[in-house]
Amino acid sequence: MTAVLASSLSQFRALPATQPGRDVLLQSLLHRLAAALVFVAISPVFLVLVLLMAFEKGPIFFGHYRVGRDGRMFRCLKFRSMVPDSESVLQELLARDPAARAEWARDQKLMNDPRITPIGRFLRKTSLDELPQLVNVIMGDMALVGPRPVTAQELHRYGRARFHYLSVTPGITGLWQVSGRNNTTYEERVELDKHYVENSSIWFDFKILLRTIVVLVTGDGAR
């Protein structure tokens, strides 16, 4: 474990985890209620973003299948931040650029991603592209706080920690997002998700939500 990761974990020593049953249901209910209230509050911002996206070629929203609790697949919603033919653009880049291919294999992300549109770059930098995931939370597919939802292809990278991931509902924000996000390695992300699951509680979620506000303002780790 690196010194950076150890430092991040030391800042988030949570209260003892809640027991399964009523407390877990209460936690889920609070997340869904809070998501509904936030959605109503930010609906003017949501509408402005929809109008901006309408000027770009392609659909406004993008839904990608991710693995949810107990292995259930669901469509994780976002404002579209990439060109419509993003998959073909990615495959062409990976075929001709060994450095990009290695970066993608390591992180499942690219620092200089040619698929991202100008508006999409702004949305990602501010994390506004993830606002539609409030709908996922209201529907119960996601939580406000939890491990970042992964694709079925990515889940094998969690190793035995995949059982931690599958035991909870993935979240819009989480311990990884407030501990460096894209500035961490994938292995550190897995360790952070595992630590969150082992210490999950309503108070831990609240602490991460407060930290998320700071990260959104500073843009720490977003790209």
N, C-alpha and C positions, 0 to 999 in steps of 0.2 A: 504494500500500500504506500503510495507516495505521501510526502509531507503535506502537499496541498489537500489531498483527499482526507488525510487524518485530521487536518485543521478544520475542514468543512464539517466532518462528522462530529467533532468535539463541540461545535457550536449548536448542534441540534440534538442534544441528549434529551429525549422526550420523557414524559411521564410514563409509567407502566402501561402497556397496551391494554385496551379494553377487551373484555371477553366476548366470544361469539354469542350471537343471539340478539337480545333486545337492544343492546348498545350499538351493535353493528347496524341494525335497522334504523335506529335513531340517527346514527351518523349519515346513513344514506338519505334519510328524509330531510335532514338539515341541508345537505348538499343540494338536493333537488329544489328545495324551497328557496335557498339563497340564489341558485342559478336563475330561477324564474324572476325573482325580484331584480337581480342585476340586468337581466335581459330587458325587462320593462324600463329600467332606468336608463340604459344606454341605447334604447331603440332609435333615438334621433341620429346618433353616431352610426348605427347599423344602417339606417336608411341612406345616409350620405355616402357610405362606402359602397352600397349597392348601386347608387347612381353613378359613382366614379367608375366602378367596374363595368357598367353598361356601355361605356365608351370604348372599352377594349374588345378586341376580337376574341370570341370564345365565351364559354359559360361563365357565370358569376361565381358559382360554387363548385367545389371539388370534393368528392367523397371517395376515400381510399379505404379498402377493407383492412381492419386491424384486429388483433386478437384481444378479446375482452376476458372478463372473469370466467373461470372454469373452461376456458378455451372457446367461448362463443365468439363468432366473428360478427363484426358490426362495421357500418360505414362511418368513419371518422370524418366529420365535416370541417371544411375550411373555406375561406375565400380563396379563389384560384389565384396563385401567385406565379404560375409558370405558363409558358406558351402551350397552346392546345396539343401540339405534337411532341410533348416533353420526353416521352419514352424513346422515340426514335432519335431525338437530339442527344439524349444521354448515351444510348448504345453506340451512336456514331462517334461521340467523343471518347468513350472508353476503348473503342476499337483502335483509335489512332493515337491516343495519348497515354503512354505507360504510367506517367506520374499521376494523372487523374484516375486511372484504373486502380492504382495502389491506394490512393486516398479514399476512393469509394469503398474498396474492399475493407479498409481499416475502420472507417467512420460511418459509412453509409450516407455521407454528406460530402459536398464539395465547397471549398472556400470561395472559389470563383465559378459559380454555377451559371453556365450560359443559358439555362432554361428559364431563369427567373426574369420576369418582366419588370420594367421600371416601377410601376405601381406595386408590383409584388415585392420588390426589394424594400420599399417603404413599409408595406404591411408586415413583412417578416421582421424588420428591424424594430418595429414598435409592438410586435406580437399581435397586431390587430387581425391578422389572417386567421387567428384561432377563435375569434368571437363566435362563429357559428357552432362551435363545440358546446356552447351553453345549451343548445338544443339537445345534443347528445346527453348532457347531464340531466336535463329535465326528463328525457325518455328513459333514463336509468342505465344507459350503455357506458357512461363515464361518470366520474366524480369530479368535484372541483380540484381535489388533491389526490394524487396517486402516482404510480409509475407512468412514465410516458408511454402511450400505446404503441406497440410494435407490430410489424408485419409478421406473417407466419414464417417467412424466410429468416427474419431476424431472431426469432425466439430461440433458435438453437445456440446463439451466441451467449445466452444466459447460463448455459450449462445446467447444473443442478439448481441454480437460483431461479430457473424457470418456474419451479413449483411455488416459490415466493410470489413471482409475478402473477401467476394464474390464480392465486388465492384471494386477490383483491381486485377492485375495480380500477382500471387505469384512469388517470386524471389529466385535467387541462394543465395544472401546474403540479410541482412536486419537489422533492428534495434535490433531485438532479438539476432542475431548472433554476433553483436559487443557490446552487453551489458551483457555479461556473458554466453550466450548460455546455455550449459548444467549445468551451476552453478546456474541457475534460476529455479523457480518453473514453472509449466505449467500455472498457473494463471498469473504469471508475464509475461510469453511469450505472452499470450493473450492481456494483457494490453499494452505491447510494440507494438504489431501488430496494435492494435486500435489507438495508438498514431501516428504511422507511417502513417496510412491511413488518419487520420484527418489533417496531416501536409504535405502530399505528394507534392513534387515539384522536379523539375530537380536539384535544388541546394541542397535540402535535400538528394537526391540520391547520388549526387557527394560527399557530406560530409560523408555519410555512406560508400561509396566505398573507400575513403581515410582511414577511420578507419578500414575497412576490411583488408587492407594491413598490418596494425599494428597487427591485431589479427592473421593473417596467420603466420607472423614472430614469434610471441610470443607463438602461440598455445593456447591462452587464451580460456578456456571453451570447447576445442575440446576433444572428446574421442571416 
